[in-house]
Structures are given as structure tokens and as C-alpha cells.
Amino acid sequence: MDVKEAIAKRRSIRKYQRKEVPADLIREVVDAARLAPSASNAQPCRYYVVGDDKTRERLKENQIFEQDFVYQAPVIIVCCADVQSYRQGIKGWSEENEHRALRDLSIASAFLVLRATELGLATCYVGWMKKDKIKEVLDLPRSYMVPFAVAIGYANEQPKPLPKRSIDEVLLYAGGQQK
């Protein structure tokens, strides 16, 4: 499978088989994320893997995720970024580290999801969660931001592709000229 095929095949899956995801596949998907670019090569991304029932139950007891399907996924990858990873004081640049971290984590997590698709795994981004509380429950450093998680496992559903805008609706050219 090439990247374009993985992009076309990827779906947000909310029903998973009760089948363990091998640790080597989790390493593969996180390794793909590790190779993503980051601002100033800061490499702020961290991935907290939840695959055990005890931790999953702690998350559920604290009502971290609003959607119950997340707790049914064999693996929950909590996507974190250390906002202190960036150099301070780049001349003429005022972008906040939180924005840089969110951008870098989003790029890296897209790599993770596409590699998972290539390996036959199903995923779903989950942003509807208690972002501060999850740091407390998992004992994550205060400097980490946790904007989303990725549920991962083997699909137990085959949703149809959702309609997407046409290329002409999203492709814009400077000066209004098409090439």
C-alpha cells in the first residue's frame, strides 16, 4: 500500500474487534510519528500507550473520554507534546510554543494514523476528552499538552467514505490564476 492508498482507505473507526494489537505494531506506528518534521527539530511529541485494563479503567472512572467506544479500543494512544521543547527567543518570531506543539503533534499523529492504516489497523482521533484531568490520571508532566488521543485496534465495522469537497473547491492560487 502506498501513502495515497492509505489516505484513501483511512476511516474513523468506532467499533473494534476484541483482538490484541501486537506491541511491535504499536512500535511501528509510533516510529512513523517519530520521523515527522517538527519546528526547529524540537521533537516535542510523546505517545503514552494505554493497552492494559487497569489504566483503561482509571480513565473510565475519571470519565476522561466522553465517547464510550474509546474504552473498548484495544489500545489508546494519548498524544502529548512537551511545549518546553522549543528554543525561546527566535528573532522576529512570536508564535507561541503551544501553537507550534499542536502543529507538530498533529503532523506526527497523521503519520502514525497512516502507518496504522498501512499495517491493517483501524484508528480514530479523539479530541472530546478532559485534557487537564488525563494528565493527572496518567501522571504526565505539567509541561505536556494533550490535545487528543488515537483509539487503535482492528476494525469491527466498515464505514463508507464520507463525501469530500472537490479539488476545485479547496485549491486556491495566488493572483487567482490556475496553473
Backbone as a chain_set.jsonl record, in Angstrom:
{"seq": "MDVKEAIAKRRSIRKYQRKEVPADLIREVVDAARLAPSASNAQPCRYYVVGDDKTRERLKENQIFEQDFVYQAPVIIVCCADVQSYRQGIKGWSEENEHRALRDLSIASAFLVLRATELGLATCYVGWMKKDKIKEVLDLPRSYMVPFAVAIGYANEQPKPLPKRSIDEVLLYAGGQQK", "coords": {"N": [[0.857, -1.179, 0.0], [0.605, 2.192, -0.884], [1.237, 5.649, 0.144], [-0.817, 7.335, -0.79], [-2.911, 5.514, -1.177], [-3.285, 4.651, 1.471], [-4.189, 7.036, 2.594], [-6.624, 7.293, 1.237], [-7.961, 4.984, 2.133], [-8.193, 5.232, 4.906], [-10.297, 5.456, 7.713], [-12.451, 6.756, 10.265], [-12.775, 4.784, 12.902], [-15.035, 3.292, 15.113], [-15.78, 0.979, 16.272], [-14.34, -1.89, 17.487], [-12.598, -4.984, 17.073], [-12.266, -7.569, 19.522], [-9.389, -8.023, 19.9], [-6.024, -8.392, 20.492], [-3.532, -5.926, 19.937], [-0.435, -6.355, 18.581], [2.625, -5.564, 20.262], [4.823, -4.886, 18.662], [3.649, -3.749, 16.424], [2.527, -1.453, 17.478], [4.871, -0.125, 18.158], [5.823, 0.274, 15.559], [3.927, 2.118, 14.474], [4.266, 4.313, 16.159], [6.915, 4.815, 15.639], [6.761, 5.753, 13.029], [5.498, 8.199, 13.508], [7.507, 9.407, 14.976], [9.364, 10.069, 13.041], [8.418, 12.307, 11.782], [8.468, 15.782, 10.712], [9.42, 18.626, 12.781], [9.065, 21.871, 14.248], [12.032, 23.711, 14.331], [13.317, 21.342, 14.732], [12.577, 20.363, 17.207], [11.264, 18.151, 18.225], [8.938, 17.515, 19.96], [6.996, 15.609, 20.514], [5.277, 13.037, 22.3], [4.159, 9.79, 23.112], [1.803, 8.185, 24.902], [1.018, 5.046, 25.687], [-1.851, 3.215, 26.22], [-2.827, 0.143, 27.029], [-3.602, -1.656, 28.805], [-5.993, -3.12, 31.071], [-6.286, -2.077, 33.657], [-5.331, 0.617, 33.621], [-6.993, 1.632, 31.643], [-9.44, 1.376, 32.968], [-9.065, 3.219, 35.052], [-9.058, 5.57, 33.567], [-11.681, 5.5, 32.65], [-13.148, 5.556, 35.079], [-12.599, 8.158, 35.815], [-13.926, 9.483, 33.921], [-12.698, 10.393, 31.53], [-12.855, 10.284, 28.701], [-15.482, 11.251, 26.598], [-16.844, 9.657, 24.86], [-17.937, 6.387, 24.774], [-16.888, 4.346, 23.137], [-14.146, 4.618, 23.023], [-13.025, 3.454, 25.289], [-13.376, 0.823, 24.661], [-11.584, 0.237, 22.696], [-8.707, -1.664, 21.813], [-6.216, -0.441, 22.209], [-5.256, 2.723, 23.397], [-3.802, 5.555, 22.324], [-2.334, 8.147, 23.808], [-1.792, 11.292, 22.821], [0.803, 13.476, 23.187], [2.533, 16.605, 23.69], [5.511, 18.196, 24.487], [5.672, 21.338, 25.486], [7.838, 22.769, 26.287], [9.949, 22.082, 24.731], [10.89, 23.688, 22.731], [13.155, 26.134, 21.396], [13.646, 29.29, 22.862], [12.976, 32.722, 22.08], [13.393, 33.253, 19.243], [14.467, 35.416, 16.845], [12.299, 37.867, 15.647], [10.13, 36.207, 15.586], [7.095, 35.301, 16.894], [5.35, 33.308, 17.489], [3.462, 31.306, 19.675], [4.607, 28.684, 21.814], [2.725, 26.69, 22.331], [1.122, 26.671, 20.053], [2.966, 25.863, 18.141], [3.601, 23.341, 19.142], [1.126, 22.001, 18.978], [0.743, 21.985, 16.191], [3.003, 20.473, 15.364], [2.551, 18.036, 16.69], [0.152, 17.283, 15.51], [0.906, 16.854, 12.821], [2.744, 14.729, 13.158], [1.087, 12.797, 14.323], [-0.672, 12.305, 12.254], [1.034, 10.947, 10.543], [1.361, 8.656, 12.117], [-1.257, 7.576, 12.104], [-1.605, 7.04, 9.373], [0.395, 5.125, 8.934], [-0.577, 3.129, 10.603], [-2.919, 2.47, 9.224], [-1.785, 1.42, 6.907], [-0.683, -0.88, 8.0], [-2.884, -2.406, 8.489], [-4.413, -1.727, 10.651], [-7.001, -0.065, 12.512], [-8.128, 3.242, 13.245], [-9.073, 6.091, 15.297], [-9.25, 9.489, 15.731], [-9.502, 11.238, 18.795], [-10.766, 13.898, 20.33], [-12.507, 14.838, 22.143], [-12.35, 15.068, 25.248], [-11.282, 15.13, 28.712], [-8.869, 17.195, 28.989], [-7.0, 18.305, 30.834], [-7.406, 16.754, 33.095], [-6.666, 14.174, 32.268], [-3.927, 14.305, 32.234], [-3.349, 14.373, 34.934], [-4.412, 11.873, 35.816], [-2.814, 10.065, 34.39], [-0.369, 10.803, 35.276], [1.264, 12.658, 33.883], [3.803, 14.974, 32.819], [3.53, 18.451, 33.742], [4.234, 20.269, 31.781], [3.426, 19.143, 29.445], [1.191, 19.183, 26.711], [-1.997, 17.88, 25.951], [-3.766, 17.365, 23.456], [-5.325, 15.51, 22.05], [-6.255, 12.044, 21.568], [-5.591, 8.784, 20.158], [-7.583, 6.204, 19.25], [-7.01, 2.773, 18.74], [-6.916, -0.265, 16.914], [-8.256, -3.358, 15.63], [-10.544, -3.15, 13.035], [-14.069, -3.43, 13.481], [-16.075, -2.773, 11.908], [-17.127, -1.37, 8.784], [-17.151, 1.463, 7.636], [-18.574, 3.584, 5.098], [-16.924, 5.771, 2.745], [-16.896, 9.222, 3.596], [-18.489, 12.103, 2.131], [-16.408, 14.351, 0.345], [-15.105, 17.622, -0.271], [-14.643, 18.895, -3.596], [-11.587, 18.974, -5.522], [-11.379, 21.424, -6.825], [-12.79, 23.097, -5.159], [-11.172, 23.44, -2.959], [-8.621, 24.129, -3.734], [-6.637, 26.856, -4.134], [-5.233, 29.654, -5.824], [-2.551, 32.0, -5.824], [-3.114, 35.311, -6.875], [-5.256, 34.454, -8.281], [-4.967, 32.861, -10.484], [-4.993, 29.853, -12.303], [-2.841, 27.074, -12.654]], "CA": [[0.0, 0.0, 0.0], [1.361, 3.428, -0.868], [0.666, 6.681, 1.018], [-2.092, 7.801, -1.338], [-3.909, 4.484, -0.888], [-3.555, 4.707, 2.919], [-5.018, 8.228, 2.805], [-7.962, 6.995, 0.72], [-8.587, 3.894, 2.895], [-8.343, 5.556, 6.317], [-11.626, 5.806, 8.208], [-12.569, 6.874, 11.719], [-13.42, 3.548, 13.34], [-15.529, 3.375, 16.486], [-16.071, -0.385, 16.734], [-13.111, -2.672, 17.359], [-12.594, -6.396, 17.446], [-11.593, -7.872, 20.793], [-8.165, -8.672, 19.44], [-4.855, -7.652, 20.958], [-2.63, -5.351, 18.94], [0.933, -6.697, 18.978], [3.489, -4.445, 20.665], [5.698, -4.462, 17.567], [2.886, -2.863, 15.538], [2.448, -0.148, 18.164], [6.189, 0.489, 17.949], [5.878, 0.692, 14.153], [3.156, 3.331, 14.232], [4.912, 5.406, 16.889], [8.152, 5.112, 14.919], [6.387, 6.607, 11.896], [5.276, 9.53, 14.067], [8.821, 9.925, 15.404], [10.099, 10.545, 11.866], [7.783, 13.513, 11.251], [9.186, 17.035, 10.975], [8.946, 19.492, 13.86], [9.678, 23.201, 14.223], [13.384, 23.769, 14.907], [13.655, 19.954, 15.081], [12.397, 20.262, 18.659], [10.785, 16.806, 18.52], [8.207, 17.609, 21.225], [5.912, 14.627, 20.617], [5.386, 11.863, 23.151], [2.974, 8.948, 22.94], [1.538, 7.369, 26.085], [0.219, 3.917, 25.201], [-2.711, 2.557, 27.19], [-3.295, -1.121, 26.485], [-3.951, -2.555, 29.92], [-7.329, -2.895, 31.62], [-6.227, -1.265, 34.888], [-5.23, 2.031, 33.254], [-8.227, 1.95, 30.919], [-10.481, 1.528, 33.98], [-8.82, 4.51, 35.725], [-9.532, 6.616, 32.655], [-13.142, 5.427, 32.636], [-13.619, 6.028, 36.39], [-12.455, 9.614, 35.829], [-14.717, 9.984, 32.785], [-11.789, 11.177, 30.69], [-13.383, 10.34, 27.34], [-16.934, 11.416, 26.54], [-17.41, 8.627, 23.995], [-17.647, 5.071, 25.348], [-16.142, 3.457, 22.244], [-12.707, 4.756, 23.274], [-12.656, 2.471, 26.31], [-13.46, -0.507, 24.057], [-10.454, 0.049, 21.781], [-7.625, -2.42, 22.443], [-5.131, 0.474, 22.567], [-5.489, 4.163, 23.331], [-2.528, 6.271, 22.301], [-2.528, 9.513, 24.272], [-0.823, 12.094, 22.065], [1.291, 14.563, 24.031], [3.647, 17.411, 23.18], [6.181, 18.963, 25.536], [5.789, 22.708, 24.972], [9.144, 23.318, 26.673], [10.961, 21.53, 23.831], [11.294, 24.668, 21.722], [14.06, 27.234, 21.751], [12.972, 30.558, 23.112], [13.599, 33.934, 21.564], [13.791, 33.304, 17.838], [14.313, 36.811, 16.444], [11.241, 38.154, 14.701], [9.124, 35.142, 15.592], [6.373, 35.411, 18.156], [4.373, 32.231, 17.639], [3.525, 30.662, 20.979], [5.025, 27.284, 21.779], [1.556, 25.818, 22.291], [0.716, 26.545, 18.646], [3.986, 25.054, 17.468], [3.463, 21.971, 19.625], [-0.087, 21.425, 18.406], [1.011, 21.739, 14.772], [3.955, 19.371, 15.225], [1.895, 16.809, 17.135], [-0.852, 16.938, 14.501], [1.614, 16.273, 11.676], [3.303, 13.433, 13.553], [-0.011, 11.858, 14.551], [-1.17, 11.908, 10.935], [1.957, 9.887, 10.105], [1.023, 7.488, 12.921], [-2.529, 7.036, 11.627], [-1.417, 6.479, 8.027], [1.163, 3.884, 9.074], [-1.508, 2.155, 11.166], [-3.775, 2.041, 8.113], [-0.955, 0.561, 6.055], [-0.462, -2.142, 8.709], [-4.152, -3.099, 8.676], [-5.043, -1.298, 11.902], [-8.012, 0.975, 12.419], [-7.886, 4.314, 14.214], [-9.999, 7.211, 15.381], [-8.81, 10.617, 16.556], [-10.451, 11.555, 19.852], [-10.428, 15.166, 20.956], [-13.528, 15.118, 23.141], [-11.862, 14.454, 26.481], [-10.849, 16.057, 29.76], [-7.454, 17.328, 28.644], [-6.175, 18.522, 32.026], [-7.597, 15.623, 34.019], [-5.929, 13.0, 31.79], [-2.527, 14.472, 32.667], [-3.33, 13.993, 36.356], [-4.667, 10.435, 35.937], [-1.664, 9.328, 33.845], [0.842, 11.367, 35.883], [2.079, 13.26, 32.831], [4.394, 16.258, 33.229], [2.695, 19.651, 33.57], [4.622, 20.969, 30.559], [2.848, 18.458, 28.283], [-0.18, 19.434, 26.29], [-2.631, 16.637, 25.496], [-4.928, 17.827, 22.707], [-6.15, 14.417, 21.537], [-5.753, 10.669, 21.662], [-5.953, 7.972, 18.998], [-8.017, 4.835, 19.531], [-6.393, 1.936, 17.712], [-7.212, -1.693, 17.013], [-8.71, -3.975, 14.381], [-11.912, -2.689, 12.777], [-15.218, -4.32, 13.551], [-17.061, -2.092, 11.077], [-16.59, -0.912, 7.502], [-17.922, 2.639, 7.214], [-18.358, 4.077, 3.737], [-16.253, 7.08, 2.734], [-17.743, 10.406, 3.721], [-18.28, 12.998, 0.99], [-15.353, 15.357, 0.495], [-15.158, 18.711, -1.247], [-13.858, 18.638, -4.803], [-10.281, 19.647, -5.557], [-11.577, 22.813, -7.255], [-13.316, 23.866, -4.036], [-10.163, 23.649, -1.915], [-7.352, 24.56, -4.321], [-6.623, 28.289, -4.396], [-3.971, 30.117, -6.392], [-2.226, 33.42, -5.654], [-3.444, 36.064, -8.076], [-6.462, 33.895, -8.897], [-4.654, 32.15, -11.727], [-4.734, 28.415, -12.205], [-1.675, 26.615, -13.42]], "C": [[0.898, 1.235, 0.0], [0.627, 4.48, -0.029], [-0.701, 7.13, 0.515], [-3.206, 6.796, -1.058], [-4.275, 4.481, 0.598], [-4.443, 5.907, 3.242], [-6.454, 7.938, 2.381], [-8.689, 5.944, 1.564], [-8.886, 4.243, 4.355], [-9.768, 5.977, 6.636], [-11.538, 5.987, 9.717], [-13.413, 5.701, 12.198], [-13.789, 3.657, 14.821], [-15.968, 2.03, 17.048], [-14.852, -1.245, 16.431], [-13.335, -4.126, 17.734], [-11.902, -6.543, 18.794], [-10.349, -8.693, 20.462], [-6.987, -7.787, 19.835], [-4.033, -7.127, 19.783], [-1.207, -5.648, 19.395], [1.782, -5.454, 19.257], [4.38, -3.975, 19.528], [4.952, -3.565, 16.574], [2.714, -1.478, 16.158], [3.78, 0.59, 18.008], [6.33, 1.015, 16.523], [5.137, 2.009, 13.93], [3.761, 4.536, 14.964], [6.229, 5.788, 16.211], [7.868, 5.991, 13.696], [6.157, 8.036, 12.368], [6.602, 10.189, 14.45], [9.585, 10.552, 14.247], [9.527, 11.821, 11.264], [8.625, 14.754, 11.543], [8.602, 17.755, 12.182], [9.695, 20.812, 13.779], [11.014, 23.174, 14.956], [13.896, 22.389, 15.315], [13.545, 19.71, 16.591], [11.947, 18.872, 19.098], [10.029, 16.748, 19.852], [7.237, 16.466, 21.499], [6.268, 13.444, 21.5], [4.076, 11.093, 23.03], [2.851, 7.999, 24.122], [0.566, 6.276, 25.66], [-0.535, 3.266, 26.356], [-3.261, 1.295, 26.528], [-3.72, -2.093, 27.569], [-5.294, -2.148, 30.523], [-7.326, -1.98, 32.837], [-6.19, 0.231, 34.543], [-6.486, 2.48, 32.525], [-9.363, 2.19, 31.918], [-10.311, 2.839, 34.753], [-9.303, 5.669, 34.858], [-11.058, 6.674, 32.66], [-13.739, 5.942, 33.95], [-13.593, 7.551, 36.477], [-13.183, 10.279, 34.661], [-13.897, 10.878, 31.861], [-12.35, 11.35, 29.284], [-14.9, 10.387, 27.383], [-17.601, 10.295, 25.75], [-16.973, 7.251, 24.488], [-16.81, 4.17, 24.444], [-14.641, 3.502, 22.515], [-12.24, 3.697, 24.264], [-12.689, 1.044, 25.778], [-12.298, -0.786, 23.102], [-9.347, -0.724, 22.501], [-6.464, -1.541, 22.928], [-5.634, 1.905, 22.441], [-4.112, 4.812, 23.361], [-2.815, 7.727, 22.644], [-1.4, 10.351, 23.674], [-0.467, 13.349, 22.858], [2.369, 15.356, 23.302], [4.206, 18.222, 24.341], [6.44, 20.368, 25.0], [7.111, 23.361, 25.359], [10.275, 22.821, 25.77], [11.55, 22.561, 22.876], [12.275, 25.69, 22.278], [13.223, 28.481, 21.974], [13.701, 31.67, 22.371], [14.109, 33.881, 20.144], [13.462, 34.7, 17.334], [13.23, 36.957, 15.375], [10.119, 37.124, 14.671], [8.407, 35.16, 16.926], [5.341, 34.304, 18.346], [4.558, 31.545, 18.988], [3.892, 29.192, 20.831], [3.846, 26.323, 21.724], [1.079, 25.605, 20.859], [1.696, 25.669, 17.874], [3.822, 23.581, 17.853], [2.233, 21.292, 19.031], [0.119, 21.095, 16.928], [1.906, 20.521, 14.602], [3.33, 18.037, 15.621], [0.849, 16.346, 16.117], [-0.201, 16.292, 13.282], [2.091, 14.863, 12.019], [2.2, 12.391, 13.746], [-0.667, 11.434, 13.241], [-0.273, 10.812, 10.351], [1.617, 8.575, 10.815], [-0.227, 6.798, 12.37], [-2.374, 6.407, 10.241], [-0.609, 5.185, 8.074], [0.272, 2.791, 9.653], [-2.417, 1.607, 10.07], [-3.022, 1.079, 7.207], [-0.765, -0.821, 6.677], [-1.75, -2.911, 8.983], [-4.856, -2.772, 9.975], [-6.041, -0.182, 11.633], [-7.774, 1.997, 13.526], [-9.055, 5.288, 14.244], [-9.374, 8.288, 16.272], [-9.902, 10.924, 17.566], [-9.995, 12.844, 20.534], [-11.391, 15.545, 22.064], [-13.167, 14.383, 24.42], [-11.472, 15.538, 27.474], [-9.329, 16.174, 29.669], [-6.538, 17.562, 29.854], [-6.239, 17.328, 32.976], [-6.799, 14.398, 33.575], [-4.458, 13.091, 32.195], [-2.371, 14.047, 34.127], [-3.456, 12.474, 36.506], [-3.463, 9.62, 35.467], [-0.324, 9.82, 34.389], [1.813, 11.882, 34.815], [2.645, 14.589, 33.312], [3.471, 17.441, 32.926], [3.002, 20.37, 32.269], [4.058, 20.309, 29.296], [1.464, 19.02, 27.976], [-0.718, 18.118, 25.744], [-3.902, 17.029, 24.739], [-5.849, 16.728, 22.197], [-5.48, 13.081, 21.815], [-6.15, 9.968, 20.367], [-6.334, 6.584, 19.5], [-7.483, 3.975, 18.396], [-6.695, 0.46, 17.982], [-7.552, -2.239, 15.636], [-10.187, -3.644, 14.207], [-12.938, -3.8, 12.905], [-16.403, -3.65, 12.845], [-16.351, -1.623, 9.806], [-17.383, 0.308, 7.027], [-17.565, 3.058, 5.783], [-17.615, 5.413, 3.81], [-17.269, 8.219, 2.863], [-17.488, 11.315, 2.514], [-17.216, 14.045, 1.323], [-15.553, 16.439, -0.569], [-14.311, 18.338, -2.466], [-12.534, 19.396, -4.722], [-10.436, 21.119, -5.943], [-12.142, 23.694, -6.147], [-12.244, 24.2, -3.0], [-8.845, 24.188, -2.443], [-7.446, 26.017, -4.735], [-5.252, 28.679, -4.943], [-3.787, 31.607, -6.098], [-2.526, 34.138, -6.96], [-4.648, 35.512, -8.815], [-6.214, 33.12, -10.163], [-4.405, 30.679, -11.459], [-3.53, 28.075, -13.066], [-2.037, 25.338, -14.134]], "O": [[1.841, 1.321, 0.787], [-0.478, 4.23, 0.453], [-1.635, 7.288, 1.301], [-4.328, 7.19, -0.737], [-5.446, 4.327, 0.946], [-5.347, 5.805, 4.071], [-7.395, 8.298, 3.087], [-9.911, 6.006, 1.698], [-9.744, 3.615, 4.975], [-10.369, 6.765, 5.906], [-10.65, 5.433, 10.366], [-14.613, 5.634, 11.932], [-12.979, 4.055, 15.658], [-16.468, 1.953, 18.171], [-14.391, -1.326, 15.292], [-14.153, -4.448, 18.596], [-11.05, -5.731, 19.156], [-10.285, -9.895, 20.718], [-6.965, -6.591, 19.547], [-3.867, -7.806, 18.77], [-0.812, -5.235, 20.485], [1.667, -4.435, 18.576], [4.67, -2.782, 19.432], [5.569, -2.704, 15.946], [2.75, -0.464, 15.461], [3.801, 1.794, 17.755], [6.897, 2.087, 16.309], [5.656, 2.912, 13.274], [3.763, 5.648, 14.437], [6.612, 6.958, 16.212], [8.66, 6.877, 13.373], [6.575, 8.984, 11.702], [6.783, 11.392, 14.262], [10.374, 11.474, 14.455], [10.103, 12.364, 10.321], [9.398, 14.778, 12.501], [7.453, 17.533, 12.562], [10.827, 20.864, 13.298], [11.106, 22.67, 16.075], [14.799, 22.277, 16.144], [14.321, 18.949, 17.169], [12.221, 18.461, 20.226], [10.426, 16.022, 20.763], [6.707, 16.363, 22.606], [7.382, 12.921, 21.463], [3.012, 11.688, 22.864], [3.69, 7.12, 24.317], [-0.581, 6.559, 25.314], [0.062, 2.824, 27.338], [-4.056, 1.366, 25.591], [-4.144, -3.213, 27.285], [-5.676, -0.978, 30.486], [-8.256, -1.196, 33.03], [-6.942, 1.017, 35.119], [-6.987, 3.58, 32.76], [-10.162, 3.109, 31.735], [-11.299, 3.499, 35.074], [-9.885, 6.631, 35.359], [-11.651, 7.753, 32.672], [-14.723, 6.681, 33.936], [-14.444, 8.162, 37.124], [-13.065, 11.485, 34.447], [-14.329, 11.96, 31.465], [-12.319, 12.453, 28.737], [-15.528, 9.637, 28.131], [-18.783, 10.014, 25.943], [-15.778, 6.981, 24.607], [-16.087, 3.308, 24.945], [-13.939, 2.523, 22.261], [-11.173, 3.109, 24.089], [-12.093, 0.148, 26.376], [-12.061, -1.939, 22.743], [-9.078, -0.467, 23.674], [-5.813, -1.853, 23.925], [-6.346, 2.248, 21.497], [-3.352, 4.635, 24.313], [-3.453, 8.447, 21.875], [-0.224, 10.149, 23.975], [-1.329, 14.175, 23.158], [3.034, 14.838, 22.406], [3.458, 18.857, 25.085], [7.318, 20.566, 24.16], [7.466, 24.405, 24.81], [11.442, 23.117, 26.027], [12.599, 22.324, 22.279], [12.232, 26.056, 23.452], [12.199, 28.677, 21.32], [14.891, 31.565, 22.076], [15.177, 34.424, 19.863], [12.308, 35.124, 17.387], [13.24, 36.274, 14.351], [9.248, 37.183, 13.802], [9.04, 35.048, 17.975], [4.54, 34.364, 19.279], [5.681, 31.241, 19.39], [3.534, 28.543, 19.848], [3.954, 25.25, 21.131], [0.68, 24.501, 20.489], [1.296, 24.838, 17.058], [3.895, 22.694, 17.003], [2.299, 20.132, 18.625], [-0.293, 20.029, 16.471], [1.613, 19.637, 13.797], [3.557, 17.023, 14.961], [0.686, 15.146, 15.895], [-0.702, 15.293, 12.767], [1.865, 13.921, 11.26], [2.37, 11.231, 13.371], [-1.166, 10.313, 13.135], [-0.763, 9.863, 9.739], [1.588, 7.514, 10.191], [-0.244, 5.58, 12.194], [-2.951, 5.354, 9.971], [-0.9, 4.247, 7.332], [0.362, 1.638, 9.231], [-2.652, 0.4, 10.006], [-3.558, 0.051, 6.791], [-0.694, -1.82, 5.962], [-1.72, -3.954, 9.636], [-5.796, -3.465, 10.363], [-5.93, 0.548, 10.648], [-7.282, 1.661, 14.604], [-9.902, 5.309, 13.35], [-9.016, 8.027, 17.42], [-11.088, 10.878, 17.239], [-8.975, 12.874, 21.221], [-11.126, 16.466, 22.836], [-13.597, 13.255, 24.66], [-11.35, 16.711, 27.121], [-8.599, 15.345, 30.212], [-5.415, 17.06, 29.881], [-5.236, 16.948, 33.581], [-6.303, 13.654, 34.421], [-3.82, 12.074, 32.467], [-1.372, 13.432, 34.499], [-2.687, 11.86, 37.245], [-3.127, 8.602, 36.072], [0.731, 9.314, 34.006], [3.007, 11.585, 34.839], [2.023, 15.261, 34.135], [2.718, 17.413, 31.952], [2.122, 21.019, 31.705], [4.196, 20.852, 28.2], [0.674, 19.293, 28.88], [0.021, 17.337, 25.145], [-4.991, 17.027, 25.313], [-7.026, 16.978, 21.939], [-4.324, 13.001, 22.23], [-6.94, 10.49, 19.581], [-5.52, 5.88, 20.098], [-7.497, 4.385, 17.236], [-6.722, 0.012, 19.128], [-7.185, -1.662, 14.612], [-10.985, -3.836, 15.124], [-12.713, -4.94, 12.499], [-17.565, -3.924, 13.145], [-15.126, -1.498, 9.772], [-18.2, 0.196, 6.113], [-16.431, 2.909, 5.33], [-17.675, 6.104, 4.827], [-18.361, 8.162, 2.298], [-16.398, 11.299, 1.942], [-17.148, 14.551, 2.443], [-16.109, 16.179, -1.636], [-13.371, 17.55, -2.358], [-12.392, 20.34, -3.945], [-9.702, 21.969, -5.44], [-11.987, 24.914, -6.192], [-12.402, 25.156, -2.241], [-8.023, 24.662, -1.658], [-8.253, 26.37, -5.595], [-4.235, 28.098, -4.565], [-4.747, 32.377, -6.122], [-2.222, 33.623, -8.036], [-5.027, 36.036, -9.862], [-7.163, 32.752, -10.855], [-3.702, 30.308, -10.519], [-3.257, 28.724, -14.076], [-1.206, 24.769, -14.842]]}, "num_chains": 1, "name": "protein.A"}
